[in-house]
Amino acid sequence: MAKAKSLFYCTECGNESLKWQGRCPACGAWNTIVEQPAAEAKKKASGPLPRGGGSRRPRPIAEVEAVDELRFNTGMSELDRVLGGGAVKGSLVLVGGAPGIGKSTLMLQICDNLCRFANVLYVSGEESERQIKLRAQRLGVRDEGLYLYSETNLDDIVEAVQEQKPDVLIVDSIQTIYNGDSNSSPGSVAQVKECTMALMHLAKGMGVTVFVVGHINKEGSLAGPKVLEHMVDCVLHFEGEEHNSYRILRAAKNRFGATNEIGVFEMVDKGLVEVPNPSEAMLSGRPENMPGSCVTCVMEGVRPVLAEVQALLSPSAYGNSRRSSNGFDYNRAMMMLAVLEKRGGLVLSNCDFYVNVIGGLTLDEPAADLALIVALASSFRDKPVPFDLAAIGEVGLTGELRSVNTLNQRLSEVRRLGFTKCLVPARSSGKLLPPDGLELIRVGNIREAIAVLV
């Protein structure tokens, strides 16, 4: 008796089942079980399409040729930094972000440099060729070597790629592309998965570098998040606030480089402009002699970035105090608040608590703990932090200060931006070599750090 085919699968982990369930039994995610079209089940049963140039038999690892990946510059150093030194030939890169954040602008701007040495095919399912032409003229993109194609049918796109044989393919966006063999509507998880799989075969089989633009859902994740992240070679998140001109490009996955690098851009009338010195940009406009503000230095990959942490404490007018954190991990901020009250001797339970990180950065490493503690104490006592003072260090639950990694590199960046004093833990894991003109104030716990404000 033939085994019945599964009719449902989980969009998060791909687990298959014969019936719909509210929660996936494999990964535990809720509302991720979707129906699998019959055509898709038939394709899945027959197996994936073979990749061009690959062997159909297992090979010993000693027989596999180890060649270095062929990289090329995109023309934007900030994007090259996030990609790990440039785009890799035959790779599949997914660029995601909120609508209007600048994804299409970024893709069209890199065409200006790519067209110097390569043929680029720009496929758009949302805009007409005339619209793309007008935007390209506004951004100053060259005409030679750039081909436009407004199409949403996957078969037509694959046929155009096989005929044109471009070096770089840009698909904007993957949610508008559909496979005629699937019964699902365009933008569904099944369609997105099928179309991305076909583009992956093009990238690996023909050696075409493919950039795919993807939108995010209500939760802030890429549509069909786990399905796409497993398929592509690199996942880039384009982040930024609606009323802030700065944009941050962050790598969430990269098979050819590090995943903790960021690129900083600024949106202007002529498109995206690179910000080679993000520390100076993040600290521009910092007020003097105002309590509740402290500067720290965090590492974004191998790049030290200075960030301003602001805190505001005010007496609560209601029974329950309000707690809010923007750009700083909420749970860690609550922990720092409890440590400051218990170990620092400040009564904060009857105060409203607000934390903000300037510039749209998200601080997720412990090196910013000490800056938050100093900013909170400054706001509570209404005493400003010295304008030329920075704070770097991790705070434990007992109020002690722990050393952080790459401290010498952070200190060099602090001094380069004009700071003359820096709060650091009394104990360090290695030998500190402070640059000339930077005074190190070593403190062992948060009480000693707070005493600097007196």
C-alpha positions in Angstrom: 0.0 0.0 0.0 1.4 3.4 -1.0 2.3 5.8 1.8 0.1 8.9 1.9 1.7 12.1 1.1 1.8 14.8 3.8 -0.5 17.8 3.2 0.9 20.3 5.7 4.3 21.5 6.8 5.9 24.0 9.2 7.2 27.2 7.7 9.8 27.5 10.5 11.5 24.1 10.6 9.9 22.3 7.6 8.4 19.5 9.6 5.6 17.7 7.7 2.4 16.4 9.1 -0.9 14.8 7.8 -3.2 17.3 9.5 -3.2 20.9 10.5 -2.1 21.8 14.1 -1.9 25.0 16.0 1.6 24.3 17.2 4.4 22.5 15.5 5.4 19.4 17.4 9.0 19.7 16.2 10.0 23.3 16.9 7.1 24.4 19.1 6.3 27.5 17.0 2.6 28.6 16.9 0.5 29.2 13.8 3.3 28.1 11.4 1.6 25.0 9.9 0.4 25.7 6.4 -1.2 23.6 3.7 1.1 22.2 1.1 -0.2 22.3 -2.5 -0.5 19.1 -4.4 1.9 20.2 -7.1 4.5 21.1 -4.5 4.2 17.7 -2.8 4.7 16.1 -6.2 7.9 18.1 -6.8 9.2 17.4 -3.3 8.6 13.7 -3.8 10.6 13.6 -7.0 13.5 15.4 -5.3 15.3 18.7 -6.0 16.7 19.7 -9.4 20.4 18.9 -9.8 22.8 21.8 -9.7 24.8 22.5 -12.7 28.4 21.5 -12.6 28.0 19.2 -9.6 28.7 15.5 -9.2 25.9 13.0 -8.7 28.1 10.6 -6.6 29.7 11.1 -3.2 33.3 12.2 -3.4 36.1 11.9 -0.9 37.0 15.3 0.6 40.6 14.8 -0.6 39.4 14.9 -4.2 37.5 18.1 -3.8 39.4 21.1 -5.3 39.8 23.9 -2.6 39.7 27.2 -4.5 39.4 30.6 -3.0 36.1 32.4 -3.6 36.2 35.0 -6.2 35.2 38.4 -4.7 34.5 41.7 -6.3 33.7 45.1 -4.9 30.2 46.5 -5.1 31.4 50.1 -5.1 30.1 50.8 -1.6 32.8 50.1 1.1 30.2 49.8 3.9 28.3 47.1 2.0 31.6 45.3 1.2 32.5 45.4 4.9 29.2 43.7 5.8 29.6 41.1 3.1 33.1 40.2 4.4 35.2 42.0 1.8 33.0 42.1 -1.2 30.4 40.0 -3.0 31.2 36.4 -3.9 30.7 35.1 -7.4 27.8 32.6 -7.4 26.5 33.6 -4.0 22.8 34.3 -3.1 22.4 37.3 -0.9 19.1 38.3 0.8 18.5 41.9 1.7 15.6 42.5 4.0 14.0 45.5 5.7 10.9 47.6 6.2 9.1 49.2 3.3 10.8 52.5 2.3 14.0 51.9 4.3 16.1 52.1 1.1 16.6 48.5 -0.1 15.8 49.2 -3.7 17.9 52.4 -3.6 20.9 50.5 -2.3 20.6 47.8 -5.0 20.3 50.4 -7.7 23.2 52.4 -6.5 25.6 49.4 -6.5 24.7 48.9 -10.1 26.7 52.1 -11.0 29.9 50.4 -10.0 29.1 46.9 -11.0 28.3 48.0 -14.6 31.9 49.1 -15.0 33.1 45.4 -15.3 29.9 43.2 -15.4 26.5 42.9 -16.9 23.7 43.4 -14.4 20.1 42.3 -14.8 17.7 44.2 -12.6 14.4 42.3 -12.3 11.5 44.3 -10.6 8.1 42.9 -9.8 6.9 46.1 -8.2 8.0 48.9 -10.6 7.8 49.4 -14.3 11.0 49.8 -16.3 10.2 53.5 -16.8 10.0 54.0 -13.0 13.3 52.3 -12.5 14.9 54.4 -15.3 13.7 57.7 -13.6 15.1 56.6 -10.3 18.4 55.5 -11.8 18.7 59.0 -13.4 18.1 60.7 -10.1 20.7 58.5 -8.4 23.2 59.0 -11.2 23.5 55.3 -12.3 25.3 54.7 -15.6 23.3 53.2 -18.5 25.9 50.9 -20.0 25.8 47.2 -18.8 22.5 47.6 -16.9 19.4 45.7 -18.2 16.0 46.2 -16.8 13.2 43.6 -16.7 9.8 44.1 -15.2 8.4 40.6 -14.7 6.9 38.5 -11.9 6.7 35.0 -13.6 9.6 32.8 -12.4 9.8 30.9 -15.7 10.2 34.0 -17.7 12.9 35.3 -15.3 14.8 32.1 -15.5 14.6 32.1 -19.3 15.8 35.7 -19.4 18.8 34.9 -17.2 19.7 31.9 -19.4 19.6 34.0 -22.5 21.2 37.2 -21.1 23.8 35.4 -19.0 24.4 38.3 -16.6 27.1 38.4 -14.0 24.9 39.9 -11.4 21.1 39.4 -10.9 19.0 41.6 -8.7 15.4 40.5 -7.9 13.2 43.2 -6.3 11.3 41.7 -4.5 11.0 38.0 -3.9 7.5 38.4 -2.6 6.2 39.5 -6.0 7.7 36.6 -7.9 5.5 33.5 -8.5 5.9 30.0 -9.8 3.1 29.0 -12.2 3.3 25.4 -11.2 2.3 26.2 -7.6 -1.3 26.8 -6.6 -0.3 29.3 -3.8 -0.7 33.0 -4.2 2.4 35.2 -4.8 4.0 36.2 -1.5 3.0 33.0 0.4 5.6 30.9 2.1 5.3 28.2 -0.5 5.8 30.6 -3.4 8.7 32.4 -1.7 10.4 29.1 -1.0 10.0 27.7 -4.5 11.2 31.0 -6.1 14.2 31.3 -3.8 15.2 27.7 -4.5 15.1 28.3 -8.3 17.3 31.4 -7.9 19.7 29.4 -5.7 20.1 26.8 -8.6 20.8 29.7 -11.0 23.4 31.1 -8.6 25.2 27.9 -8.0 24.8 26.4 -11.5 25.6 29.4 -13.7 27.9 31.3 -11.3 25.6 34.3 -11.2 25.7 36.5 -8.1 22.1 37.0 -7.0 20.8 39.8 -4.7 17.3 39.2 -3.5 15.2 41.9 -1.8 12.7 40.7 0.8 10.2 42.5 2.9 9.6 41.9 6.6 6.4 40.8 8.3 4.6 42.3 11.3 7.0 40.7 13.8 10.0 42.4 12.1 11.3 39.1 10.5 11.8 38.3 6.8 8.7 36.7 5.3 9.2 33.0 5.5 12.2 33.7 7.8 13.7 30.3 8.5 13.0 28.9 5.1 14.9 31.7 3.3 17.7 32.0 5.9 18.6 28.3 5.4 18.7 28.6 1.6 20.7 31.8 1.0 24.4 32.4 1.6 24.1 35.8 3.3 21.2 37.5 5.1 21.4 41.3 5.4 19.0 43.3 7.5 18.5 47.0 6.6 17.5 48.8 9.8 16.6 52.4 10.6 14.0 54.6 12.3 11.3 56.3 10.3 12.3 59.8 11.5 16.1 59.2 11.4 18.2 59.6 8.3 20.8 57.0 9.3 20.5 53.4 8.1 22.3 50.4 9.5 23.1 47.4 7.4 23.7 44.3 9.6 24.6 40.7 8.6 22.5 38.1 10.3 24.1 35.2 8.4 27.2 35.1 6.2 28.8 31.9 4.9 31.8 33.9 3.5 32.5 36.3 6.4 31.7 37.4 9.9 28.1 38.0 11.0 28.8 40.8 13.5 29.8 43.6 11.0 27.6 46.6 10.4 27.5 49.3 7.6 26.2 52.8 8.3 24.5 54.9 5.6 22.7 58.2 5.6 19.6 58.8 3.4 19.9 62.1 1.5 18.2 63.5 -1.6 20.6 61.8 -3.9 20.2 58.4 -2.3 22.3 56.6 0.3 25.6 58.1 1.4 28.2 56.0 3.2 29.2 57.1 6.8 32.8 56.0 7.2 33.1 57.4 10.7 29.9 56.3 12.5 31.2 57.2 16.0 31.4 60.9 15.1 28.0 60.7 13.4 26.3 59.1 16.4 27.8 61.7 18.8 27.0 64.8 16.8 24.8 67.2 18.7 25.5 65.7 22.1 24.5 68.3 24.8 27.0 69.6 27.3 26.4 69.7 31.1 23.2 67.7 30.9 22.5 64.9 33.4 21.5 61.4 32.3 23.9 60.9 29.4 27.1 58.8 29.1 29.2 57.6 26.2 30.4 54.1 25.8 32.3 52.1 23.1 30.9 48.9 21.6 32.4 46.5 19.1 30.5 46.0 15.8 32.6 43.2 14.3 36.1 44.6 14.2 34.9 48.2 14.2 34.7 50.1 17.5 31.7 52.4 17.6 31.0 55.1 20.2 27.4 55.3 21.4 25.6 57.7 23.7 23.4 56.1 26.3 20.7 58.4 27.8 18.7 57.7 30.9 15.8 59.5 32.6 14.5 58.9 36.1 11.5 60.9 37.3 9.2 60.4 40.3 6.3 58.2 39.4 2.9 59.9 39.7 1.0 56.5 39.8 1.3 53.3 41.9 3.2 51.4 39.2 6.3 52.9 37.8 6.8 52.9 34.0 9.7 51.1 32.4 10.8 51.8 28.8 14.0 50.9 26.9 14.9 51.9 23.3 18.1 50.5 21.8 19.1 48.7 25.0 18.1 45.2 25.9 15.0 45.6 28.2 15.8 42.7 30.5 19.4 43.8 30.9 18.3 47.3 31.6 15.9 46.1 34.3 18.8 44.1 35.8 21.1 47.2 35.9 18.3 49.1 37.6 18.0 46.5 40.3 21.8 46.3 40.8 22.0 50.1 41.1 19.3 50.1 43.8 20.6 47.1 45.7 24.4 47.6 45.4 24.6 51.3 44.6 22.3 52.5 47.5 19.9 54.6 45.2 16.2 54.3 45.9 14.8 53.9 42.3 11.7 51.8 42.9 9.3 54.8 43.0 10.7 56.3 39.8 9.7 56.1 36.1 12.6 54.7 34.1 13.4 55.5 30.4 16.5 54.5 28.5 17.4 55.5 24.9 20.4 54.9 22.7 21.1 57.8 20.2 21.4 57.1 16.5 19.3 54.0 16.1 22.0 51.6 17.4 21.0 48.5 19.4 23.5 47.7 22.2 23.6 44.0 23.0 27.0 43.5 24.6 27.8 43.8 28.3 30.4 46.5 27.7 27.6 49.1 27.8 26.5 48.2 31.3 28.7 50.7 33.1 27.6 53.6 30.8 24.0 52.8 31.7 24.8 52.7 35.4 26.5 56.1 35.2 23.7 57.6 33.2 21.1 56.4 35.7 23.0 57.8 38.6 23.6 61.1 36.8 19.9 61.4 36.1 18.9 60.4 39.7 21.3 62.9 41.3 20.7 65.5 38.6 24.5 65.9 38.2 26.0 65.9 34.6 28.6 63.5 33.6 31.9 65.2 32.5 31.7 65.9 28.8 35.1 64.4 28.2 34.4 61.1 30.1 33.4 57.7 28.7 32.6 54.5 30.5 33.4 50.9 29.4 32.8 47.8 31.5 30.5 44.9 32.4 28.5 45.0 35.6 27.7 41.9 37.7 24.8 41.2 40.0 27.0 42.0 43.0 27.9 45.4 41.6 31.4 44.4 40.6 33.0 45.5 37.3 34.3 42.9 34.9 36.7 43.5 32.1 35.7 43.3 28.4 37.5 42.1 25.4 39.5 44.3 22.9 39.7 47.1 25.5 42.8 48.7 24.0 41.1 49.1 20.6 38.1 50.7 22.3 40.3 53.1 24.2 42.0 54.2 21.0 38.7 55.0 19.5 37.6 56.9 22.6 40.7 59.0 22.5 40.4 59.6 18.8 37.0 61.2 19.3 38.5 63.7 21.8 37.7 62.1 25.2 40.4 62.6 27.9 39.0 60.3 30.7 37.5 56.8 30.7 36.0 54.7 33.4 37.3 51.1 33.1 37.3 48.1 35.4 40.1 47.9 38.0 41.0 44.4 36.8 41.7 43.7 33.1 42.3 40.4 31.3 45.4 41.8 29.5 47.9 44.6 29.6 46.3 48.0 29.0 48.1 50.4 26.7 46.1 53.7 26.9 46.8 56.2 24.2 48.5 59.5 25.0 46.2 62.0 26.5 43.6 59.5 27.9 43.4 59.2 31.6 42.1 55.8 32.9 39.9 55.9 36.0 39.9 52.4 37.4 36.9 51.4 39.5 36.1 48.1 41.1 32.4 48.4 41.7 29.5 50.7 40.8 29.8 52.6 44.1 33.2 53.8 43.1 31.9 54.6 39.6 29.1 56.7 41.0 31.5 58.6 43.3 33.2 60.0 40.2 30.0 62.1 39.7 30.3 63.7 43.1 
